[in-house]
């Protein structure tokens, strides 16, 4: 009886430690990219926020408008290697570089509460958008008020 209790407690302790470590930037990067590679958009969206979440929703919407469905396929091979995350100066963000299918790319993550969320990622080998995230834009800056207009005659 005592051995069984010790084993159960040991397993619970291991699970607790694993769950506690499950939200590092490296782990989120790997899980997110693998989800994309297997068309698991629900999992990818659960790990996303901001621009990344909007992009995933746009991809799903576009596919459905074209009469296509995105089918999750966990049998598809995944390939995410050499994940290295760096702090982005002056923010609570990380830029995580990785290699997949022989190409280097990166995603950007931001700490939201206790979780790391993907906020920007590259689409089909393209570099992620260099546009600032909405949260990073100072909306009180009114120094540039030039507005371009187009006249249609």
N, C-alpha and C positions, 0 to 999 in steps of 0.2 A: 504494500500500500504506500509506504513512504517513498519507494523508488518511483512509482507511478506519479506521485505528487511532485517529486523533484523533476522528473522528465517533463511533466506538463508545465511547471513553472519555468523551466529552462526554455522550452519552446515559446512560451508567452513572452519571456524576456527578449529572446532573439527577434520575434515578430515586432515587439515594441520598438526595439532599436532600429530595425529595418524600416519601419513605418516612419519613425522620426527623421531618418536620413533620406527619405524618399523625395524630398523637395529641394535638392540642391540644384543649382543652375545646370550642372552637367547632366544630372538625371532627367531634368525637365527637357533639356535639349535633345537627348537621346530618345526619350519617349515621344516627343513631339514629331521629330523627323521620321521615326519609324511609323507613327500613326499616319503621317502624310503618305509615306511610301506604300502603306497598305490600305489607303483610302478610308481610314477610320476617322472621319471628320468629326464625329461626336467626341472622341477622345481628344483630338487636336483642338477643338473649340473649348473643351473644358480646361485646357492648359493655356488658353489665349485670352488676351484682352486688347483693347485699343485697336490699332490699325490691323494687327494680325487677325483678330476676331472678325472685323469688318471684311477683310480679304477672303477669309474662309467662307463667310456667309455669301459673299458675292460669287465665289466660284460655284458653290452649291446652287445658288439661284440661277446663274447662267446655264449650268448643266441642265437644270430642270426645264428652263425655257427652250432649250435646244432639243427637248424630248429625251435627254439622256438621264440615266440615274447613276449616282456614284455608289458603287457597291463595295462595302468593306470586305477585304480579302486577306485574312491573316496568313494564308499560305504563300503570299508574295514574299520574296526574299527582302530582307532589310540590310542596309549597309551604312552604318554610322560609326566613324572611327576618329581617333585623335582629337577628342573634344577638349578644348582649352578655353577657359573663360577668363576675361579680364574686366576689371572695374572700368566703368566709363566715368571719366573725371567729373567730379562735382555732382554726381547723381546717385540714386539708389538703383542703378542699372548695371547690367553686365552685357558684354558682347562675347558671345560664345562661338568660337571658330570650330569647324569640324570638316571632315572629309567624307564624302559620299559619292559612290559611283565614279571614283577617281578624280573628283573635282572638289576644290576647297570652297567653302561658303561660310556664312555666319548668320546667326539670329541674335536679336536683342531681347533681353529679358529685364523685367522690372519687378522689384519686390512690392507686392501688394498684400499688406498685412503680414501673415506668416508664410505666404506662398510666393514662389517665383512664377511669373506669367510671361509668356511670349508676347511681345508687343510689336515686333516687326520681323519679317523673314523674307528671304528671297524666293521668287517664283520662277521655277523652271531654269535654274542656273543663273538668273539675273541677280544683280546686286540688290540688296534691300534698299528701299527708298531712303534717300538722304534727307527728306523733308522732316522738319521737326515734328515731334508728337504734339498733339493739341495741348497736353498737360504742360509742355515745355514752352509754349508760346506765351509771351507777356502781352496780354490783351489790353494793358493800359498804355502801351507805347503808341503815341499818336504823331510821331515825328514825320512819318511818310504817309501823306493822305492823298497822293496822286491817284486818280482814277482814270483808267483808259476806257473810252467808249467807242463803239462801232456804230456808224450810221448806215442804215439800209435805205436805199433810195429806189 
